[in-house]
Amino acid sequence: LAARQGSQALGQEIAQRRIREHGHVFGFLYVDGHVRAYHGKHTIPKAYITRARLAAPATTDYWVNDQRGDPLFVVTAEANAALTRMLPAVLGEVRKLLGPKRRATVVFDRGGWSPKLFRELMALDFDILTYRKGRTRRIAEARFTPHKAKLDGRRVHYLLHEQPVRFLKGKLRLRQITRLTEGGHQTPIVTSRWDLRASVLAYRMFERWRQENFFKYVREEYLIDALADYEIEPDDPNRSVPNPARKAIEKELRRMRAQLGKLRANYAAITLAARPRRLPRTAAQQAKEKLRTEIAQSKARLEKLQAQHHALPRRVPLAEAQKGQAVVKLSTERKHLTNVLKMVAYHMESDLLELIRPHYKRVEEEGRTFIQAALQDAADLEPTEDQLRITLAPLSSPHRSRVLEALCRP
């Protein structure tokens, strides 16, 4: 299937079937990127790996999850493109799956903040829900009002304040909802949804942890960060990338500015020390003369570096940035196929989870652990003339065995 380049078609077919069977959970869609670190010998683009707190060679996959946290489909970004660049492409695929008339609310983090992008997405009949980026004016705590609701079987309580806000010189009007925590922290979110209660929108925004939990779970249990193969394919040699020569000069500029600051501080210290005659006058003059020479040399070097930095283009073609190196990227077909198959396995787990929900009180905390234990349970196989009889061994506790028995009933 990978040799026939069929992973994309398979993923789309599975997503369409998922929407037909579980269409009620696609009113809110969560979009976020997952970075897969690469430790091989090839030179590939870097990305910031949050859990490691550093930039390293990596590939970014953008996942779309429903409001329960289950994945709908995944797209591999070209050269670790930012969320602001990937959202139109990702939502273009979503529109094909949902059809031309159905609206959906897209939930994402601050990485997708762009009022121009919001207007573009709203023109495509998508609503947006995201955290507000940048500094905002603090709201008086007396203006927050309590909001209570029962959503998805859970009782929630928020202190919220809402107001209209405008962007793009007043051309884009959105709704801002700010949450006040017990510690006094204020978290503003913005949305294009005016029809829903503030508590519902706050709940959906802060439910982003479901997608984060999904990434953590499939990284540990399904090994989505593992390489599917060691194949590479040619990258676009004309793709625009940041100029590495500018980066080297920027590093030297920072070093020279720090050095110049130290020289000026030393000059000031000698000047102050000489006034109450703590230093001999001749020694102070000699030290100051030496420092003046070093300061002049550093300033000249700094000006030369600034001129070089200004003359260099900000971006260059990839082939120019990687002179003498092969212009390649990791092959995506097999990796995408394995992601699709792992996504199907996760869907099966989720469907089994819903079947045991009426019988298992701690389904949110322990449900997937129970499913794993049940699938790995020992059993006796007894073939007969017209059937295969399977007798499962008891699980680790009586209540788990009763849940497994309920799951096996027709």
N, C-alpha and C positions, 0 to 999 in steps of 0.2 A: 504493500500500500504506500509506503514511504517512497519507494522507487518510482511510483506512478504519480507522485505529488498529490496524493489524495487526502492528506490529513486535514486540510482546510475544509473540504467538502464534507468529510465525516463530522468534524466539529460543528459545522452549520446544521447538519441534519439532526444531530443530537440536541442542539440548542432549540431547534424548532419543535422537536418532540417534547422537550422539557416545558416549553411555553404552552403547548397544547394541553399537557397534563396538569401543570401547576401554574396556570396563567394568573391566578389571584395573588401570587407573591411577587409579581414583577411591576407593581406600581412604583416601588422605590428600588433603584439600582445603584449599587455601590461600585465605584471604579477606583482602583489604586494599583500602583506598580509594585512588583516584587523583584528585587535585585538578586541575581545569581552570580556569586563570585566565580572567577575563572583563575586557575592556578597553573595553566599550561604554558607552553613555550612560545606561542604565537602572540603577536602584538595586536590587541583589540582595544576598542574604546574603554575608557574608565567610567565608573559610576560611583556615587557615594553610597556606601554600605552602612546603613544606620546602626545596625546591631554591632558592627565593628568600629564605628565612628572614624572611618577613613575612606578615601577614594582609592579604588583598586580596579584592575581589569574585571569587567563584569558584563552581563547581559540583563536587560530589563524586560520582564513580561508584565503586561497590563491585563489584570483580571477584572471581569464584570461578575458581581455576585448579587443574588436576589436579597430581599429584606430578611430572610432567615439566615443568610450567610453562605448559602450553597452557590457554587460557581455556575455561571451560564456559559461563558466561553473565555478564551485567553488569546491575546495578541502579543507577539514579540516585537518590541520597538526597534526601529532602525537606529543604530548608533546611540542607544540609550536616550532617545528623545524625551524631552520633559513632558509632564502631564498636560501642559497647556497646548503642546503640539499634537499629542496623541488623542486627546478627547474628541476632536471632530472626526478622526478616522474610526475610532472605536465606536462612537455613537452612530456613525454611518452604517456600521454592521448591525448595531442594535435596531436601527430603523428598518432595515431589511427583514429582521426577525419579527418585530412587533407589527409590521404593516404600516401603511401611510397615515392612518387616522388615530391610532392609539397613542395617548400621551403617557409619559413616564417622568418621574422625578429622579434626576441624577445627583447622587450624594458623593462628594469627594473632599479631600483635605485642602490645606492652603497651597499645596503645590499646583493646583489648578486655578489659582486666583488670577482673574483677568476680566475686568468689566467688558472689554471688547469681545472676549470669548463668550461671556454670558449672553450678550445680545445675539451673537451668532447662533448659540445653542437654542435660545428661545425662538429664533426664527425657524429652526428645524422642528418646532413643536415639542421641545423638551423643557421641563422646568428644572431649576437648579436649587441645590441646598448645600451650603459650604460654610466653613469658618471665615470670618472676616479677617483679612490680613492687614497688618500695619497698626499704628497707634490710633486709638479712638478716645473720645472724651469720656471720662468716668461719669457714670450715672449715679445720682444720689440714691442711697439704699432705700430711702423712704418711698421711692417711686416704684419699687418692685412689688409685685402682687403674687400671692400663692396660687399655684395651679396643681390640681390633683386629677389623676385619671387612672383607668385600668386598661392597659394596652398589652395585647398578646398574653393575657392572663396574669400580668404583673401590675402591681400598684406602683405608680410613680408620683413623686412630689417635687415640684420645681418652684423656685422664686424667679419670675420672669418679668421682663420689661420689653415692650415692643414699640417700634416707631418706623415710619417710612424714611428711606434714605435715597439719595440720588447720586449717580455717577455719570461720567462722560458729559460734564457740563450741563447736568440736569436732564439729559436725554434718556437715561436709564433709571427707572424707579423700581426699587426693590423693598422688601420688608426685612427689617432687622429685628431679631429677637435676642435679647441678652440674658444670660443666666447668671444668677448670683449664687455662689457656693457658700457653705457654712464658714469657710475661712476668709470670706470677703472678696474672693477672686471673681472677676467678671469675664465671661466668655461670650462674645458676640457672634452670631451666625446670621447669614443673609440668605434669602430665598425669594423666588418669584411666585411662590404659592401664597395666595391671599385667602383661599377658601377654607383652609384647615385651621384647627385650633392651634394656638402657640405650643401647648403641651405636646401635641402629636408631632409637630415639626422638631421640637427639642428632643423628643424621644428618638425619632428616626436619625437625627444628626449624631447623637451620643451613642447610638447603637453601632457606630462604625467599628467598635471593638469586635463585633462578630467576624468582620472580614480579617482583622488582625489575628484573631484566634484561628481562623481558617488557614492563614499563611503559616502560623506556628505549627499547627497540627499536621498539615500536609508536608511541611519541611521535615518534621521528625518521623512521621509514620509512612509517608509515601515517597520521601526522598526526591522532592521536585527540584532540588538544587543539583542533583547528580547529572553528570554528562550522559547523554544517551549514546553518543559515539564520539569519535575523534576527528570527524570529517570537517573540512573547511571548504569555503566557496569564495570566489572573487568578490571583493567589495567594490563599490563605485569609486574609481580613482578621482573623479571630479567632485565628490561630496565635500562640502565646505566644512572645515574643522577649525578650532582655535589655533592660531599660529604658535607653535612651540618656541620659536625664537623670542617672541615677546615675553613668554613666561620666564625664560632664563634671564632676560634683562630686568624684569620686574623683581626677581629674587635679588639681583645685584643692587637694584635701586633701594630696596628695603634695607639691605646691609649698609649701603653708603649713608642713608638717612640716619640710621642708628649710630654709625660712626661719627657723623657730623654733630649729632646731638651730644655725644659724649665729649667731643673736643670743645664745644661751646660751654658745656657744664664745667669742664676743667679750667677753661679760661676765666669763667666767672668766679670760680672758687679761689684761684690765685689772686685775682683782683681784690676780692674781699679780704683775703688773708694779708695782703700787703698793706692795707690801709692802717690797721693798728700796729704796723711794723712788726708783725709776727714773722715776716720773711725779710731778709736783707733786700734793700732796694735793687741792687744790681742783679741778684739772683732772680727776683720777681720779674724784672724787665727781660732777662734772658729767656726765662720760661715762657713769658707771654709772647715774645717775638717768635719763638719756636712754634708755639700753638697757633699764632696768626698765620704762619707759613703753611702749617698742616691744614688749617681750616680753609685757606685759599685753594690749596691743592684738592681737597675733598669737594669743595664747591664746584671747581672746574670739572672734576670727574663726574659729579652728579649732573651738571648741565649737559655734558657730553652724552651720558647715558639717557637722559630725558630726550635729547634730540634723536638718538638712535631709536628709542622706543616709539616716538611720535612718527618716525619715518616708516616703521614696519606696518604692514597691513594687519588688521585684527584677525582675519580669517584667510586661510589658504586652502587650495585643493588637497585632498588626503594624500595623493601621490607625492606632492611637494613636502608635506609634513613628515612623510615616512620614506625619505630618500634612502635607497639602498636596502629597503625592507619590502617583503611581499605585502601587497595590499589585499588582505583577506579578512574574512569574518567567519564566525562559527556557523556551521550548517544548522538550519532551523527545522528542516522537515521532520527528521526522526524525533527531535526533542518535542516538537509540537504534537506529534502523534502520541508519544508517551504521556504528555500532559493531558490529552483528550481521554486516553484510556484510564488514567488515574482519576480524572474528573468523573468518569462513569462509575468507577468503584466508590468514590465519595458519595455520589448520588444514591447508590445502592445502600450505603450505610445510613444516609439520611432517611430514606424510605423505611428502612427497618426501624429507625429511631421513632418515626411517627407511629409505627405499629405497636411499639411497646410503651408509648407515652401514657395511655390510660392505666397501665399496670405497674408503672415504675415511677415513684415519687421524685427520685433524684435524677431524672432523665437528662436534665440540662448539665449536671455536674459529672455524671458517671455513665451516661447513656452509651457513648461510643466505646468506652472501656468494656461495658457489658457486651456490646455487639462483637467486639474483637474476641472476648473470652468465649462467647457462644460459637463463633465460627471456628475457633481452634479447639473446641471441646472434643474429647475422645468419644468414640461411638462403636457399637457392634453392628456389623452388617450381616443380615440374614436373607439370602436370596430364596424366594419361593417360586412356584410355577408361574405366577402372573404378576409378581411385584417384588420390590426390594425393600425389606423392612429394616429401618435404621433405629437403633435404641441408643439415645444419647446418655452419657454419664452425667450424674448430678454436678452442678456448679459449686462454687466455693461456699455458698450459703443457701439456706432453704428458700428465702424470698427470691433469689436470683433463679433458682431452679423453677419456681412457680411462674416467673415471668417468661422463661424459656418455654415452658409447657404451654402457656397462653399463646406465645408466638407461633408454635407449631400446630395449633388447632386450625382446622380449615374454616 
